Structures are given as C-alpha cells and as structure tokens.
Amino acid sequence: MYIVKLHTHGATMTINDLNLDFILQSERITYFNLKTCDFQSLEYKKEIQYLISKHFFSHFDLNNMIETIDISKINHIIKQLKLTDMNKFCMLFKYPLAGCGPGEVLLYYILNSAKICGGSSAGVDIITSCGEYEVKAVIVSPNRYVRDFKLGGTFSLSDIMADIYCLKEELGFKGSEVNKSEIDLIKKTFPNKWKSIENGYKDLSYENYFKNHDIIFMTNNKTSKMGDIVSIKRVSRDDVFIDRVTSGTIKPIVLI
C-alpha cells in the first residue's frame, strides 16, 4: 500500500485518504512548453500534432488530418474534436501562443501543410500549401455579418476617427468610444456626412488591408459553433461597414 508521510505533522495517510479526482484534474496538461517559432516551420509538425492528440484528443486518429484548405473538411474534423472533448477543443481554439490569435494553433494542428507566421508577416497568420491567410475569430450575426475584430495596425485611421468624434460631439456625447447606438444616431442625424465618412473607411480599409489576402473567419460566439469556420473569402470594398469605435480603433462589420 502506498504511504504518504506528512513530515510537518509527523502523520501518515494511505492513498485512500487522498482526493484522487483533484489529483487527476491537477495532472491534466493544458499548455505545452512550446514557442511560437516551433510553429513557424514544418520541422516539428508531427511532434506537435502528436503532443496535442496525446493530451487533448487521445482517441483521435492523426491520419484524419488534411493537407489543404477546405471548409467542409476542416469543419468536419472540428466537429469530431468537439465530440471527443469540447473543453479541450475550446482550449486549443484559444491556445495562448505569443503573437497569435484564436484559431491559429487549431488550424496548424488540423492542416498538415500549415505554418504559423506569428506576427512576422503583416496581414498573414498562416501559410499553407494552397495559399496565405489571415485568421479572424469573430462574432457571427444571424444576418450573415461578422463583427468584433480588428484590422492590422499597418495604416492610420486617425482622420476618419476624428470625423466620427466630431459628429458624436455635435450630438452632445463625450468619450473616446463610439458605440453601436451612437453610430446609429449619427447615421440618422447626419446621413450624408456619415456616408462620406464610411466611404472613406471602405476605401482605406480595402486598399490597405482587405484586398491583400483571403481571410478565414472563425466563429467566436459562445455556443456549440465556437471554432467553426463560417467563411473564407477575399473581402470586397462593398462588404465593409463601420460597426463601432473602441480600443483606439474602428472595428468593422463585414458581410460574408
């Protein structure tokens, strides 16, 4: 029989005195001793896939992984991972790797050809055998719009934001953020001015961001759909609108 000695009190106890559920929970691996650079090549691809499978999805066959971007095939694997362990799936979807956002490590795991850029390439998050992609975790609206994400910080939106703040102040509002209800009121009160501002934002965001790469939009809603790919597309100018101003930038809303 295994004996545990508590030296501080000079007492002993058997394994039957221990809370084994607590011990098993404490022994579960949630994160690995991996660096962003480990994901930026295929050198350790099989090893990382094996580690994730062993500790997160022990009954999932690595032979099910795929080579190229295919929404239906990726979402099928995602469904199987959720059925294996939904909690571990959510952890992998939001795996905290420096310079990476939600979904990137998950796609690295699923796609045999995927490498993560980790902030080393402007506007590109993963590189695969079939192309380069930005990855965005988004809130999906019932009317097929996605929102609650930021664009890359490679161009300035300060002039457009200043114009929005001016209209907000004309309505008697203060503060550095402009929420959805304030935006709606600005649209109603100053329709022509707002149209000009939003057209400027469409032009700037498209020319400096959206036209340069395809985007993988992944569901970030707190539902059973979390982590699913909702769309992969090259966003056009006319798909883009201003949702709100927050955290020092404009957050768009995009038609998918």
Beta strands, then each sheet from edge to edge (+ up, - down):
strand 1: 3-6
strand 2: 11-14
strand 3: 115-116
strand 4: 126-128
strand 5: 131-140
strand 6: 145-147
strand 7: 214-219
strand 8: 229-233
strand 9: 240-246
strand 10: 249-255
sheet 1: 1+ 2-
sheet 2: 3+ 4- 5+ 6- 10+ 9-
sheet 3: 3+ 4- 5+ 7+ 8-
end
